[in-house]
């Protein structure tokens, strides 16, 4: 089962996994963002910078606490998506969360349903407009 923020057959899905893994030996929490698409790349911003994920690429960052990892996860905003090189608009795509850690993903999906736009923001448009006021995403 996956969460679809929009449900339209004429749109391109962005398949992604977002989860926090605990490294028991080091006591660190690691946030992962994974692009599970075959032909969609996307750019996202968060309080750790701007990152481009090509198909099947991953990004991760270690934190000393789960609350810090959660804060960064909530700051993730997809600001650009490309399907086979063509830039997509917000009307042409939707997010589909793929499960990695089932219990964690269920919590993320439940939160997303109850609080639309607070877990992963699909903010496609002119990146210069979006990045000119990052407080809109990191508030």
CNS distance restraints for C-alpha pairs under 8 A (distance, minus, plus):
assign (resid   2 and name CA) (resid  96 and name CA) 6.00 0.50 0.50
assign (resid   2 and name CA) (resid  97 and name CA) 5.50 0.50 0.50
assign (resid   2 and name CA) (resid  98 and name CA) 6.14 0.50 0.50
assign (resid   2 and name CA) (resid  99 and name CA) 7.52 0.50 0.50
assign (resid   3 and name CA) (resid  95 and name CA) 7.49 0.50 0.50
assign (resid   3 and name CA) (resid  96 and name CA) 5.45 0.50 0.50
assign (resid   3 and name CA) (resid  97 and name CA) 5.66 0.50 0.50
assign (resid   3 and name CA) (resid 109 and name CA) 6.39 0.50 0.50
assign (resid   4 and name CA) (resid  94 and name CA) 6.62 0.50 0.50
assign (resid   4 and name CA) (resid  95 and name CA) 5.68 0.50 0.50
assign (resid   4 and name CA) (resid  96 and name CA) 5.00 0.50 0.50
assign (resid   4 and name CA) (resid  97 and name CA) 7.40 0.50 0.50
assign (resid   5 and name CA) (resid  94 and name CA) 5.99 0.50 0.50
assign (resid   5 and name CA) (resid  95 and name CA) 5.81 0.50 0.50
assign (resid   5 and name CA) (resid  96 and name CA) 7.26 0.50 0.50
assign (resid   6 and name CA) (resid  93 and name CA) 7.89 0.50 0.50
assign (resid   6 and name CA) (resid  94 and name CA) 5.36 0.50 0.50
assign (resid   6 and name CA) (resid  95 and name CA) 7.35 0.50 0.50
assign (resid   7 and name CA) (resid  94 and name CA) 7.45 0.50 0.50
assign (resid  10 and name CA) (resid  92 and name CA) 7.13 0.50 0.50
assign (resid  11 and name CA) (resid  91 and name CA) 7.22 0.50 0.50
assign (resid  11 and name CA) (resid  92 and name CA) 4.53 0.50 0.50
assign (resid  11 and name CA) (resid  93 and name CA) 4.66 0.50 0.50
assign (resid  11 and name CA) (resid  94 and name CA) 6.78 0.50 0.50
assign (resid  12 and name CA) (resid  83 and name CA) 7.69 0.50 0.50
assign (resid  12 and name CA) (resid  92 and name CA) 6.05 0.50 0.50
assign (resid  12 and name CA) (resid  93 and name CA) 4.48 0.50 0.50
assign (resid  12 and name CA) (resid  94 and name CA) 6.53 0.50 0.50
assign (resid  13 and name CA) (resid  93 and name CA) 5.42 0.50 0.50
assign (resid  13 and name CA) (resid  94 and name CA) 5.00 0.50 0.50
assign (resid  13 and name CA) (resid  95 and name CA) 5.77 0.50 0.50
assign (resid  13 and name CA) (resid  96 and name CA) 6.35 0.50 0.50
assign (resid  14 and name CA) (resid  35 and name CA) 7.75 0.50 0.50
assign (resid  14 and name CA) (resid  36 and name CA) 7.85 0.50 0.50
assign (resid  14 and name CA) (resid  37 and name CA) 6.51 0.50 0.50
assign (resid  14 and name CA) (resid  40 and name CA) 6.88 0.50 0.50
assign (resid  14 and name CA) (resid  93 and name CA) 6.84 0.50 0.50
assign (resid  14 and name CA) (resid  94 and name CA) 6.02 0.50 0.50
assign (resid  14 and name CA) (resid  95 and name CA) 4.88 0.50 0.50
assign (resid  14 and name CA) (resid  96 and name CA) 5.91 0.50 0.50
assign (resid  15 and name CA) (resid  35 and name CA) 6.27 0.50 0.50
assign (resid  15 and name CA) (resid  36 and name CA) 5.13 0.50 0.50
assign (resid  15 and name CA) (resid  37 and name CA) 5.43 0.50 0.50
assign (resid  15 and name CA) (resid  95 and name CA) 6.27 0.50 0.50
assign (resid  15 and name CA) (resid  96 and name CA) 4.89 0.50 0.50
assign (resid  15 and name CA) (resid  97 and name CA) 5.96 0.50 0.50
assign (resid  15 and name CA) (resid  98 and name CA) 6.39 0.50 0.50
assign (resid  16 and name CA) (resid  33 and name CA) 7.05 0.50 0.50
assign (resid  16 and name CA) (resid  34 and name CA) 5.43 0.50 0.50
assign (resid  16 and name CA) (resid  35 and name CA) 4.84 0.50 0.50
assign (resid  16 and name CA) (resid  36 and name CA) 5.31 0.50 0.50
assign (resid  16 and name CA) (resid  37 and name CA) 7.43 0.50 0.50
assign (resid  16 and name CA) (resid  95 and name CA) 7.40 0.50 0.50
assign (resid  16 and name CA) (resid  96 and name CA) 6.36 0.50 0.50
assign (resid  16 and name CA) (resid  97 and name CA) 5.19 0.50 0.50
assign (resid  16 and name CA) (resid  98 and name CA) 5.75 0.50 0.50
assign (resid  17 and name CA) (resid  32 and name CA) 7.50 0.50 0.50
assign (resid  17 and name CA) (resid  33 and name CA) 5.74 0.50 0.50
assign (resid  17 and name CA) (resid  34 and name CA) 5.04 0.50 0.50
assign (resid  17 and name CA) (resid  35 and name CA) 6.84 0.50 0.50
assign (resid  17 and name CA) (resid  36 and name CA) 7.21 0.50 0.50
assign (resid  17 and name CA) (resid  97 and name CA) 5.59 0.50 0.50
assign (resid  17 and name CA) (resid  98 and name CA) 5.15 0.50 0.50
assign (resid  17 and name CA) (resid  99 and name CA) 6.36 0.50 0.50
assign (resid  17 and name CA) (resid 100 and name CA) 6.65 0.50 0.50
assign (resid  18 and name CA) (resid  31 and name CA) 7.39 0.50 0.50
assign (resid  18 and name CA) (resid  32 and name CA) 5.57 0.50 0.50
assign (resid  18 and name CA) (resid  33 and name CA) 4.67 0.50 0.50
assign (resid  18 and name CA) (resid  34 and name CA) 6.53 0.50 0.50
assign (resid  18 and name CA) (resid  73 and name CA) 7.80 0.50 0.50
assign (resid  18 and name CA) (resid  97 and name CA) 7.50 0.50 0.50
assign (resid  18 and name CA) (resid 105 and name CA) 7.57 0.50 0.50
assign (resid  19 and name CA) (resid  31 and name CA) 5.86 0.50 0.50
assign (resid  19 and name CA) (resid  32 and name CA) 5.40 0.50 0.50
assign (resid  19 and name CA) (resid  33 and name CA) 6.94 0.50 0.50
assign (resid  19 and name CA) (resid 100 and name CA) 7.37 0.50 0.50
assign (resid  19 and name CA) (resid 101 and name CA) 6.96 0.50 0.50
assign (resid  19 and name CA) (resid 104 and name CA) 6.71 0.50 0.50
assign (resid  19 and name CA) (resid 105 and name CA) 6.71 0.50 0.50
assign (resid  20 and name CA) (resid  29 and name CA) 6.43 0.50 0.50
assign (resid  20 and name CA) (resid  30 and name CA) 5.35 0.50 0.50
assign (resid  20 and name CA) (resid  31 and name CA) 4.40 0.50 0.50
assign (resid  20 and name CA) (resid  32 and name CA) 6.14 0.50 0.50
assign (resid  20 and name CA) (resid  66 and name CA) 7.94 0.50 0.50
assign (resid  20 and name CA) (resid  69 and name CA) 7.14 0.50 0.50
assign (resid  20 and name CA) (resid  70 and name CA) 7.85 0.50 0.50
assign (resid  20 and name CA) (resid 104 and name CA) 7.64 0.50 0.50
assign (resid  21 and name CA) (resid  29 and name CA) 5.72 0.50 0.50
assign (resid  21 and name CA) (resid  30 and name CA) 5.11 0.50 0.50
assign (resid  21 and name CA) (resid  31 and name CA) 6.48 0.50 0.50
assign (resid  21 and name CA) (resid  32 and name CA) 7.67 0.50 0.50
assign (resid  22 and name CA) (resid  27 and name CA) 7.11 0.50 0.50
assign (resid  22 and name CA) (resid  28 and name CA) 6.15 0.50 0.50
assign (resid  22 and name CA) (resid  29 and name CA) 4.65 0.50 0.50
assign (resid  22 and name CA) (resid  30 and name CA) 6.34 0.50 0.50
assign (resid  23 and name CA) (resid  27 and name CA) 5.62 0.50 0.50
assign (resid  23 and name CA) (resid  28 and name CA) 5.35 0.50 0.50
assign (resid  23 and name CA) (resid  29 and name CA) 6.13 0.50 0.50
assign (resid  23 and name CA) (resid  30 and name CA) 7.47 0.50 0.50
assign (resid  24 and name CA) (resid  28 and name CA) 7.11 0.50 0.50
assign (resid  27 and name CA) (resid  64 and name CA) 7.05 0.50 0.50
assign (resid  28 and name CA) (resid  62 and name CA) 6.26 0.50 0.50
assign (resid  28 and name CA) (resid  63 and name CA) 5.63 0.50 0.50
assign (resid  28 and name CA) (resid  64 and name CA) 4.94 0.50 0.50
assign (resid  28 and name CA) (resid  65 and name CA) 6.57 0.50 0.50
assign (resid  29 and name CA) (resid  62 and name CA) 5.62 0.50 0.50
assign (resid  29 and name CA) (resid  63 and name CA) 5.10 0.50 0.50
assign (resid  29 and name CA) (resid  64 and name CA) 6.17 0.50 0.50
assign (resid  29 and name CA) (resid  65 and name CA) 6.04 0.50 0.50
assign (resid  29 and name CA) (resid  66 and name CA) 5.71 0.50 0.50
assign (resid  29 and name CA) (resid  69 and name CA) 6.69 0.50 0.50
assign (resid  30 and name CA) (resid  60 and name CA) 6.49 0.50 0.50
assign (resid  30 and name CA) (resid  61 and name CA) 5.48 0.50 0.50
assign (resid  30 and name CA) (resid  62 and name CA) 4.21 0.50 0.50
assign (resid  30 and name CA) (resid  63 and name CA) 5.98 0.50 0.50
assign (resid  30 and name CA) (resid  69 and name CA) 6.95 0.50 0.50
assign (resid  31 and name CA) (resid  60 and name CA) 5.37 0.50 0.50
assign (resid  31 and name CA) (resid  61 and name CA) 5.44 0.50 0.50
assign (resid  31 and name CA) (resid  62 and name CA) 6.44 0.50 0.50
assign (resid  31 and name CA) (resid  63 and name CA) 7.80 0.50 0.50
assign (resid  31 and name CA) (resid  69 and name CA) 5.97 0.50 0.50
assign (resid  31 and name CA) (resid  73 and name CA) 7.10 0.50 0.50
assign (resid  32 and name CA) (resid  58 and name CA) 7.05 0.50 0.50
assign (resid  32 and name CA) (resid  59 and name CA) 5.79 0.50 0.50
assign (resid  32 and name CA) (resid  60 and name CA) 4.40 0.50 0.50
assign (resid  32 and name CA) (resid  61 and name CA) 6.91 0.50 0.50
assign (resid  33 and name CA) (resid  58 and name CA) 5.84 0.50 0.50
assign (resid  33 and name CA) (resid  59 and name CA) 5.28 0.50 0.50
assign (resid  33 and name CA) (resid  60 and name CA) 6.32 0.50 0.50
assign (resid  34 and name CA) (resid  53 and name CA) 7.64 0.50 0.50
assign (resid  34 and name CA) (resid  56 and name CA) 6.89 0.50 0.50
assign (resid  34 and name CA) (resid  57 and name CA) 6.02 0.50 0.50
assign (resid  34 and name CA) (resid  58 and name CA) 4.35 0.50 0.50
assign (resid  34 and name CA) (resid  59 and name CA) 6.35 0.50 0.50
assign (resid  35 and name CA) (resid  41 and name CA) 7.46 0.50 0.50
assign (resid  35 and name CA) (resid  42 and name CA) 7.93 0.50 0.50
assign (resid  35 and name CA) (resid  53 and name CA) 6.25 0.50 0.50
assign (resid  35 and name CA) (resid  54 and name CA) 6.98 0.50 0.50
assign (resid  35 and name CA) (resid  55 and name CA) 5.73 0.50 0.50
assign (resid  35 and name CA) (resid  56 and name CA) 5.01 0.50 0.50
assign (resid  35 and name CA) (resid  57 and name CA) 5.49 0.50 0.50
assign (resid  35 and name CA) (resid  58 and name CA) 6.29 0.50 0.50
assign (resid  36 and name CA) (resid  55 and name CA) 6.40 0.50 0.50
assign (resid  36 and name CA) (resid  56 and name CA) 4.96 0.50 0.50
assign (resid  36 and name CA) (resid  57 and name CA) 7.54 0.50 0.50
assign (resid  36 and name CA) (resid  98 and name CA) 7.89 0.50 0.50
assign (resid  37 and name CA) (resid  41 and name CA) 7.49 0.50 0.50
assign (resid  37 and name CA) (resid  55 and name CA) 5.18 0.50 0.50
assign (resid  37 and name CA) (resid  56 and name CA) 6.10 0.50 0.50
assign (resid  38 and name CA) (resid  55 and name CA) 5.37 0.50 0.50
assign (resid  38 and name CA) (resid  56 and name CA) 6.87 0.50 0.50
assign (resid  39 and name CA) (resid  55 and name CA) 6.01 0.50 0.50
assign (resid  39 and name CA) (resid  83 and name CA) 5.84 0.50 0.50
assign (resid  39 and name CA) (resid  84 and name CA) 5.64 0.50 0.50
assign (resid  40 and name CA) (resid  54 and name CA) 7.11 0.50 0.50
assign (resid  40 and name CA) (resid  55 and name CA) 5.89 0.50 0.50
assign (resid  40 and name CA) (resid  81 and name CA) 6.79 0.50 0.50
assign (resid  40 and name CA) (resid  82 and name CA) 5.45 0.50 0.50
assign (resid  40 and name CA) (resid  83 and name CA) 4.48 0.50 0.50
assign (resid  40 and name CA) (resid  84 and name CA) 6.38 0.50 0.50
assign (resid  41 and name CA) (resid  52 and name CA) 7.41 0.50 0.50
assign (resid  41 and name CA) (resid  53 and name CA) 5.69 0.50 0.50
assign (resid  41 and name CA) (resid  54 and name CA) 4.42 0.50 0.50
assign (resid  41 and name CA) (resid  55 and name CA) 5.44 0.50 0.50
assign (resid  41 and name CA) (resid  81 and name CA) 5.76 0.50 0.50
assign (resid  41 and name CA) (resid  82 and name CA) 5.30 0.50 0.50
assign (resid  41 and name CA) (resid  83 and name CA) 6.70 0.50 0.50
assign (resid  42 and name CA) (resid  52 and name CA) 5.87 0.50 0.50
assign (resid  42 and name CA) (resid  53 and name CA) 5.46 0.50 0.50
assign (resid  42 and name CA) (resid  54 and name CA) 6.64 0.50 0.50
assign (resid  42 and name CA) (resid  78 and name CA) 6.84 0.50 0.50
assign (resid  42 and name CA) (resid  79 and name CA) 7.58 0.50 0.50
assign (resid  42 and name CA) (resid  80 and name CA) 5.46 0.50 0.50
assign (resid  42 and name CA) (resid  81 and name CA) 4.16 0.50 0.50
assign (resid  42 and name CA) (resid  82 and name CA) 6.18 0.50 0.50
assign (resid  43 and name CA) (resid  50 and name CA) 7.08 0.50 0.50
assign (resid  43 and name CA) (resid  51 and name CA) 5.61 0.50 0.50
assign (resid  43 and name CA) (resid  52 and name CA) 4.27 0.50 0.50
assign (resid  43 and name CA) (resid  53 and name CA) 6.16 0.50 0.50
assign (resid  43 and name CA) (resid  78 and name CA) 5.79 0.50 0.50
assign (resid  43 and name CA) (resid  79 and name CA) 5.75 0.50 0.50
assign (resid  43 and name CA) (resid  80 and name CA) 5.03 0.50 0.50
assign (resid  43 and name CA) (resid  81 and name CA) 6.37 0.50 0.50
assign (resid  44 and name CA) (resid  50 and name CA) 5.78 0.50 0.50
assign (resid  44 and name CA) (resid  51 and name CA) 5.44 0.50 0.50
assign (resid  44 and name CA) (resid  52 and name CA) 6.46 0.50 0.50
assign (resid  44 and name CA) (resid  76 and name CA) 6.50 0.50 0.50
assign (resid  44 and name CA) (resid  77 and name CA) 5.33 0.50 0.50
assign (resid  44 and name CA) (resid  78 and name CA) 4.11 0.50 0.50
assign (resid  44 and name CA) (resid  79 and name CA) 5.41 0.50 0.50
assign (resid  44 and name CA) (resid  80 and name CA) 7.01 0.50 0.50
assign (resid  45 and name CA) (resid  49 and name CA) 5.68 0.50 0.50
assign (resid  45 and name CA) (resid  50 and name CA) 4.30 0.50 0.50
assign (resid  45 and name CA) (resid  51 and name CA) 6.26 0.50 0.50
assign (resid  45 and name CA) (resid  75 and name CA) 7.66 0.50 0.50
assign (resid  45 and name CA) (resid  76 and name CA) 5.68 0.50 0.50
assign (resid  45 and name CA) (resid  77 and name CA) 5.35 0.50 0.50
assign (resid  45 and name CA) (resid  78 and name CA) 6.45 0.50 0.50
assign (resid  45 and name CA) (resid  79 and name CA) 6.90 0.50 0.50
assign (resid  46 and name CA) (resid  50 and name CA) 6.53 0.50 0.50
assign (resid  46 and name CA) (resid  72 and name CA) 6.35 0.50 0.50
assign (resid  46 and name CA) (resid  73 and name CA) 7.61 0.50 0.50
assign (resid  46 and name CA) (resid  75 and name CA) 4.91 0.50 0.50
assign (resid  46 and name CA) (resid  76 and name CA) 4.48 0.50 0.50
assign (resid  46 and name CA) (resid  77 and name CA) 6.40 0.50 0.50
assign (resid  46 and name CA) (resid 137 and name CA) 7.90 0.50 0.50
assign (resid  46 and name CA) (resid 138 and name CA) 7.49 0.50 0.50
assign (resid  47 and name CA) (resid  72 and name CA) 5.88 0.50 0.50
assign (resid  47 and name CA) (resid  75 and name CA) 6.14 0.50 0.50
assign (resid  47 and name CA) (resid  76 and name CA) 7.61 0.50 0.50
assign (resid  47 and name CA) (resid 138 and name CA) 6.79 0.50 0.50
assign (resid  48 and name CA) (resid  72 and name CA) 7.27 0.50 0.50
assign (resid  51 and name CA) (resid  59 and name CA) 7.83 0.50 0.50
assign (resid  53 and name CA) (resid  57 and name CA) 5.37 0.50 0.50
assign (resid  53 and name CA) (resid  58 and name CA) 6.63 0.50 0.50
assign (resid  53 and name CA) (resid  59 and name CA) 7.51 0.50 0.50
assign (resid  62 and name CA) (resid  69 and name CA) 7.73 0.50 0.50
assign (resid  63 and name CA) (resid  68 and name CA) 6.52 0.50 0.50
assign (resid  63 and name CA) (resid  69 and name CA) 5.91 0.50 0.50
assign (resid  64 and name CA) (resid  68 and name CA) 7.46 0.50 0.50
assign (resid  65 and name CA) (resid  69 and name CA) 6.55 0.50 0.50
assign (resid  66 and name CA) (resid  70 and name CA) 6.06 0.50 0.50
assign (resid  67 and name CA) (resid  71 and name CA) 6.16 0.50 0.50
assign (resid  68 and name CA) (resid  72 and name CA) 6.39 0.50 0.50
assign (resid  69 and name CA) (resid  73 and name CA) 6.15 0.50 0.50
assign (resid  70 and name CA) (resid  74 and name CA) 6.18 0.50 0.50
assign (resid  71 and name CA) (resid  75 and name CA) 6.45 0.50 0.50
assign (resid  72 and name CA) (resid  76 and name CA) 6.71 0.50 0.50
assign (resid  73 and name CA) (resid 119 and name CA) 6.82 0.50 0.50
assign (resid  73 and name CA) (resid 120 and name CA) 7.65 0.50 0.50
assign (resid  74 and name CA) (resid 118 and name CA) 6.08 0.50 0.50
assign (resid  74 and name CA) (resid 119 and name CA) 4.73 0.50 0.50
assign (resid  74 and name CA) (resid 120 and name CA) 6.52 0.50 0.50
assign (resid  75 and name CA) (resid 118 and name CA) 7.94 0.50 0.50
assign (resid  75 and name CA) (resid 119 and name CA) 7.37 0.50 0.50
assign (resid  75 and name CA) (resid 120 and name CA) 7.42 0.50 0.50
assign (resid  75 and name CA) (resid 137 and name CA) 5.92 0.50 0.50
assign (resid  75 and name CA) (resid 138 and name CA) 5.31 0.50 0.50
assign (resid  76 and name CA) (resid 119 and name CA) 7.19 0.50 0.50
assign (resid  76 and name CA) (resid 120 and name CA) 5.47 0.50 0.50
assign (resid  76 and name CA) (resid 121 and name CA) 6.50 0.50 0.50
assign (resid  76 and name CA) (resid 137 and name CA) 7.75 0.50 0.50
assign (resid  77 and name CA) (resid 120 and name CA) 5.64 0.50 0.50
assign (resid  77 and name CA) (resid 121 and name CA) 4.39 0.50 0.50
assign (resid  77 and name CA) (resid 122 and name CA) 5.91 0.50 0.50
assign (resid  77 and name CA) (resid 123 and name CA) 6.20 0.50 0.50
assign (resid  77 and name CA) (resid 137 and name CA) 7.09 0.50 0.50
assign (resid  78 and name CA) (resid 120 and name CA) 7.37 0.50 0.50
assign (resid  78 and name CA) (resid 121 and name CA) 6.06 0.50 0.50
assign (resid  78 and name CA) (resid 122 and name CA) 5.05 0.50 0.50
assign (resid  78 and name CA) (resid 123 and name CA) 5.65 0.50 0.50
assign (resid  78 and name CA) (resid 124 and name CA) 6.68 0.50 0.50
assign (resid  79 and name CA) (resid 122 and name CA) 6.74 0.50 0.50
assign (resid  79 and name CA) (resid 123 and name CA) 4.99 0.50 0.50
assign (resid  79 and name CA) (resid 124 and name CA) 4.66 0.50 0.50
assign (resid  79 and name CA) (resid 125 and name CA) 6.70 0.50 0.50
assign (resid  79 and name CA) (resid 126 and name CA) 7.99 0.50 0.50
assign (resid  79 and name CA) (resid 127 and name CA) 6.15 0.50 0.50
assign (resid  79 and name CA) (resid 130 and name CA) 7.54 0.50 0.50
assign (resid  80 and name CA) (resid  87 and name CA) 7.31 0.50 0.50
assign (resid  80 and name CA) (resid  88 and name CA) 7.38 0.50 0.50
assign (resid  80 and name CA) (resid 123 and name CA) 7.58 0.50 0.50
assign (resid  80 and name CA) (resid 124 and name CA) 5.26 0.50 0.50
assign (resid  80 and name CA) (resid 125 and name CA) 6.97 0.50 0.50
assign (resid  80 and name CA) (resid 127 and name CA) 7.32 0.50 0.50
assign (resid  81 and name CA) (resid  87 and name CA) 5.91 0.50 0.50
assign (resid  81 and name CA) (resid  88 and name CA) 5.54 0.50 0.50
assign (resid  81 and name CA) (resid  89 and name CA) 7.78 0.50 0.50
assign (resid  81 and name CA) (resid 124 and name CA) 7.26 0.50 0.50
assign (resid  82 and name CA) (resid  86 and name CA) 5.11 0.50 0.50
assign (resid  82 and name CA) (resid  87 and name CA) 4.36 0.50 0.50
assign (resid  82 and name CA) (resid  88 and name CA) 5.58 0.50 0.50
assign (resid  83 and name CA) (resid  87 and name CA) 6.49 0.50 0.50
assign (resid  83 and name CA) (resid  88 and name CA) 6.79 0.50 0.50
assign (resid  88 and name CA) (resid  92 and name CA) 5.85 0.50 0.50
assign (resid  88 and name CA) (resid  93 and name CA) 6.89 0.50 0.50
assign (resid  88 and name CA) (resid 124 and name CA) 7.67 0.50 0.50
assign (resid  89 and name CA) (resid  93 and name CA) 6.93 0.50 0.50
assign (resid  89 and name CA) (resid 124 and name CA) 5.89 0.50 0.50
assign (resid  89 and name CA) (resid 125 and name CA) 6.67 0.50 0.50
assign (resid  90 and name CA) (resid  94 and name CA) 7.49 0.50 0.50
assign (resid  90 and name CA) (resid 122 and name CA) 7.11 0.50 0.50
assign (resid  90 and name CA) (resid 123 and name CA) 7.17 0.50 0.50
assign (resid  90 and name CA) (resid 124 and name CA) 5.41 0.50 0.50
assign (resid  90 and name CA) (resid 125 and name CA) 7.50 0.50 0.50
assign (resid  94 and name CA) (resid 122 and name CA) 7.94 0.50 0.50
assign (resid  95 and name CA) (resid 122 and name CA) 7.70 0.50 0.50
assign (resid  97 and name CA) (resid 109 and name CA) 7.85 0.50 0.50
assign (resid  99 and name CA) (resid 105 and name CA) 6.02 0.50 0.50
assign (resid 100 and name CA) (resid 105 and name CA) 7.16 0.50 0.50
assign (resid 101 and name CA) (resid 105 and name CA) 5.95 0.50 0.50
assign (resid 102 and name CA) (resid 106 and name CA) 6.06 0.50 0.50
assign (resid 103 and name CA) (resid 107 and name CA) 6.59 0.50 0.50
assign (resid 104 and name CA) (resid 108 and name CA) 6.34 0.50 0.50
assign (resid 105 and name CA) (resid 109 and name CA) 5.99 0.50 0.50
assign (resid 106 and name CA) (resid 110 and name CA) 6.01 0.50 0.50
assign (resid 107 and name CA) (resid 111 and name CA) 6.12 0.50 0.50
assign (resid 108 and name CA) (resid 112 and name CA) 6.11 0.50 0.50
assign (resid 108 and name CA) (resid 119 and name CA) 7.20 0.50 0.50
assign (resid 109 and name CA) (resid 113 and name CA) 6.18 0.50 0.50
assign (resid 110 and name CA) (resid 114 and name CA) 6.26 0.50 0.50
assign (resid 111 and name CA) (resid 115 and name CA) 5.77 0.50 0.50
assign (resid 111 and name CA) (resid 116 and name CA) 7.98 0.50 0.50
assign (resid 111 and name CA) (resid 119 and name CA) 7.33 0.50 0.50
assign (resid 112 and name CA) (resid 116 and name CA) 5.24 0.50 0.50
assign (resid 112 and name CA) (resid 117 and name CA) 6.86 0.50 0.50
assign (resid 112 and name CA) (resid 118 and name CA) 6.52 0.50 0.50
assign (resid 112 and name CA) (resid 119 and name CA) 5.74 0.50 0.50
assign (resid 112 and name CA) (resid 120 and name CA) 7.89 0.50 0.50
assign (resid 115 and name CA) (resid 119 and name CA) 7.87 0.50 0.50
assign (resid 117 and name CA) (resid 121 and name CA) 5.13 0.50 0.50
assign (resid 117 and name CA) (resid 122 and name CA) 7.66 0.50 0.50
assign (resid 123 and name CA) (resid 130 and name CA) 7.74 0.50 0.50
assign (resid 125 and name CA) (resid 129 and name CA) 7.88 0.50 0.50
assign (resid 125 and name CA) (resid 130 and name CA) 7.63 0.50 0.50
assign (resid 126 and name CA) (resid 130 and name CA) 6.59 0.50 0.50
assign (resid 127 and name CA) (resid 131 and name CA) 5.88 0.50 0.50
assign (resid 128 and name CA) (resid 132 and name CA) 5.86 0.50 0.50
assign (resid 129 and name CA) (resid 133 and name CA) 7.19 0.50 0.50
assign (resid 130 and name CA) (resid 134 and name CA) 6.69 0.50 0.50
assign (resid 134 and name CA) (resid 138 and name CA) 6.16 0.50 0.50
assign (resid 135 and name CA) (resid 139 and name CA) 5.08 0.50 0.50
